[in-house]
Amino acid sequence: MEQLNNSMTARMADRFRGFLPVVVDVETGGFDAERDALLEIAAVVIGMDQEGNLYPHPAVSTHVEAFPGANIDPRALEITGIDPDNPLRGAINERLALDHIFHAVRLGVRQNECQRAILVGHNAAFDLGFLNAAVRRVGHKRNPFHPFSCFDTATLSGLAYGQTVLSKAVMAAGYAFDASEAHSAIYDAERTALLFCRIVNRLRALEVLELERVGAMLP
C-alpha cells in the first residue's frame, strides 16, 4: 500500500509535467486562422481533487468582435448560428477577449503551482491555431498556453471509446449531448472538459487497480 501511495499523486503540478490542462473551444468565421474571424472563445480550467481525480471548473467565455478585415464565411455562420452584427452579443475585441480568458487561466496555473497551461481541445490543433493567431494579431505578451503542445480529445476518445466525433464520444463516455447546443463555444468546451476528465480518470482507476494487484503479489 505504501508503494501505491507513493506512486499516485494528487498534485496537478506533478500529473502533466508541470502543465495545467485547460479546455478551449473557439467558434470562427471559417477554417483559416490567419484570415477568418474569431467569434467566440471559451475555456474550462481542469482541477484535481484530493484523490487525484480530475474535474472541470466553471467555464469562462466571451463573444469576440471580428478583427478588421477578417473573413467570415456565411456557411460557417449557418453552422454556429452566430450573428456577428447583433449588438446584443456583447462582443469585445480580441485583446480584451484574450485578457479575459488568460486571467482565469493564469490564476489556475498559480493555484496549482504549474509552470504553464496546455490547451485541451477536440481536434485541438484547430483551436490552438486560432488562439495563437489572435495572440499574434494583438501582440499579447502574457499568453499562458504552451505555443504548440496540446492534448487532443479526438485522439484520446478514439483510443478510449472508438469514437472521434465529439457528440458520439461524449455519449460513449456516459454523458448527454444536446445537438441543439452544439457549436456554442461554452457548450462544446464544457462537454469536452467532461470527456477529458472521464478518460484521464478512467486511466487512473486502471493504474490504481494494477498497482494494487502488483502490491498484493509482493512479500
C-alpha positions in Angstrom: 0.0 0.0 0.0 2.9 2.3 0.7 4.0 1.8 -2.9 0.5 2.7 -4.1 0.5 5.9 -2.1 3.9 6.9 -3.3 3.1 6.2 -7.0 -0.2 8.0 -7.3 -0.2 11.8 -6.9 -2.9 14.3 -6.0 -1.0 17.3 -7.2 -1.8 18.7 -10.7 1.7 20.1 -10.9 3.0 16.5 -10.9 0.4 14.9 -13.1 1.2 16.5 -16.5 4.9 17.5 -16.2 4.0 20.9 -14.7 1.3 21.7 -17.2 -2.2 22.7 -16.3 -4.8 21.3 -18.7 -7.3 23.9 -19.9 -10.0 23.0 -22.4 -10.5 25.6 -25.1 -13.2 25.8 -27.8 -13.5 28.5 -30.4 -16.2 29.4 -32.9 -15.0 31.1 -36.0 -15.8 32.5 -39.4 -14.0 29.7 -41.3 -11.1 27.4 -41.1 -8.2 29.8 -41.8 -6.8 31.0 -38.5 -4.9 33.9 -40.2 -7.8 35.2 -42.3 -11.0 34.1 -40.7 -12.7 35.8 -37.7 -12.5 34.5 -34.2 -16.1 35.0 -33.0 -16.4 33.1 -29.7 -13.9 31.6 -27.2 -14.5 29.6 -24.0 -12.1 28.0 -21.6 -12.5 25.4 -18.8 -9.7 25.1 -16.3 -9.3 21.5 -15.1 -8.9 20.8 -11.4 -7.8 17.8 -9.3 -9.4 16.5 -6.1 -7.5 15.0 -3.1 -7.8 11.5 -4.6 -6.1 12.6 -7.8 -9.2 12.7 -10.0 -9.8 15.5 -12.5 -12.9 17.7 -12.6 -13.9 20.7 -14.6 -14.1 24.2 -13.1 -16.9 26.5 -14.4 -16.3 27.8 -17.9 -15.2 31.4 -18.7 -16.2 32.6 -22.2 -16.8 35.7 -24.3 -18.1 36.7 -27.7 -15.4 38.3 -29.8 -15.6 41.1 -32.4 -14.2 40.2 -35.8 -10.8 41.8 -36.3 -10.6 44.5 -39.0 -10.5 42.9 -42.5 -11.5 39.4 -41.2 -13.2 37.0 -43.5 -16.5 35.5 -42.3 -17.8 32.6 -44.4 -21.7 32.6 -44.4 -21.5 28.8 -44.4 -19.7 28.9 -41.0 -22.4 31.1 -39.6 -25.1 28.6 -40.7 -23.3 26.0 -38.5 -22.7 28.1 -35.5 -25.9 30.3 -35.6 -23.8 33.4 -34.8 -24.9 36.8 -36.0 -21.7 38.8 -35.8 -23.6 42.1 -36.2 -26.1 41.5 -33.4 -25.4 44.2 -30.8 -26.9 42.0 -28.1 -23.9 39.6 -28.5 -21.9 41.8 -26.2 -18.8 41.0 -28.2 -15.5 42.5 -27.2 -12.3 43.0 -29.2 -9.7 40.3 -29.4 -7.3 41.9 -26.9 -9.9 42.2 -24.2 -11.2 38.7 -25.0 -7.7 37.2 -24.6 -7.2 39.2 -21.4 -10.5 37.8 -20.0 -9.6 34.2 -20.8 -5.9 34.4 -19.9 -6.7 35.9 -16.5 -8.6 32.8 -15.4 -6.0 30.5 -16.9 -3.1 32.3 -15.2 -5.0 32.1 -11.9 -5.4 28.4 -12.3 -1.7 27.9 -13.2 -0.7 29.8 -10.0 -3.1 28.0 -7.7 -2.0 24.6 -9.0 1.7 25.5 -8.9 2.1 24.7 -12.5 4.6 26.2 -15.0 2.0 27.0 -17.7 -1.2 25.8 -19.3 -1.6 23.3 -22.0 -4.6 23.5 -24.4 -7.0 20.6 -24.5 -9.4 20.5 -27.4 -11.4 18.3 -29.7 -9.3 18.5 -32.8 -7.1 20.7 -30.6 -4.8 22.0 -33.4 -7.7 24.0 -34.8 -8.4 25.8 -31.5 -4.7 26.3 -30.8 -4.2 27.7 -34.3 -6.9 30.4 -33.8 -5.7 31.2 -30.3 -2.2 31.7 -31.4 -3.2 33.8 -34.4 -5.2 36.1 -32.2 -2.2 36.4 -29.8 0.0 37.4 -32.7 -2.5 39.9 -34.1 -2.8 41.8 -30.8 0.8 41.4 -29.8 -0.2 39.7 -26.5 2.9 39.2 -24.3 1.3 37.1 -21.5 0.0 34.0 -23.2 -0.1 31.3 -20.5 -0.5 28.4 -23.0 2.3 26.3 -24.5 2.7 27.6 -28.0 2.5 24.2 -29.8 1.8 21.3 -27.4 -1.8 20.2 -26.8 -4.0 17.4 -25.7 -6.5 16.2 -28.4 -9.7 14.6 -27.1 -10.5 13.3 -30.6 -7.4 11.1 -30.4 -8.0 10.2 -26.7 -11.6 9.3 -27.2 -10.7 7.3 -30.3 -8.4 5.3 -28.1 -10.7 5.1 -25.1 -14.1 4.6 -26.8 -13.6 4.1 -30.5 -15.3 7.4 -31.2 -13.8 10.6 -32.7 -16.9 12.8 -33.3 -17.4 14.9 -30.2 -21.1 14.1 -29.7 -20.6 10.4 -30.1 -17.5 10.4 -27.8 -19.3 12.3 -25.1 -22.2 9.9 -25.1 -19.9 6.9 -25.2 -18.3 8.4 -22.0 -21.8 8.3 -20.4 -22.8 12.0 -20.7 -25.7 13.6 -22.6 -25.1 15.7 -25.7 -27.7 18.2 -26.9 -27.2 18.7 -30.6 -29.2 22.0 -30.4 -26.5 23.4 -28.1 -23.5 22.2 -30.2 -21.3 24.7 -31.9 -21.5 27.1 -29.0 -18.0 27.6 -27.6 -19.1 27.3 -24.0 -21.2 24.2 -24.5 -18.6 22.4 -26.6 -15.9 23.4 -24.1 -17.9 22.1 -21.1 -18.7 18.8 -22.9 -15.1 18.4 -24.0 -13.9 19.0 -20.4 -16.2 16.3 -19.1 -14.9 13.9 -21.8 -11.2 14.7 -21.0 -11.7 14.2 -17.3 -13.6 10.9 -17.7 -10.8 9.5 -20.0 -8.0 10.5 -17.6 -9.8 9.3 -14.5 -10.6 6.0 -16.2 -6.9 5.5 -16.9 -6.0 6.4 -13.4 -8.5 3.9 -12.0 -6.9 1.2 -14.1 -3.4 2.3 -12.8 -4.7 2.0 -9.2 -6.0 -1.5 -9.8 -2.7 -2.6 -11.4 -0.7 -1.2 -8.5 -3.0 -2.9 -6.0 -2.6 -6.2 -7.9 1.2 -5.8 -8.0 1.3 -4.8 -4.3 -0.7 -7.9 -3.4 1.9 -10.1 -5.0 4.8 -8.6 -3.1 6.0 -10.3 0.1 
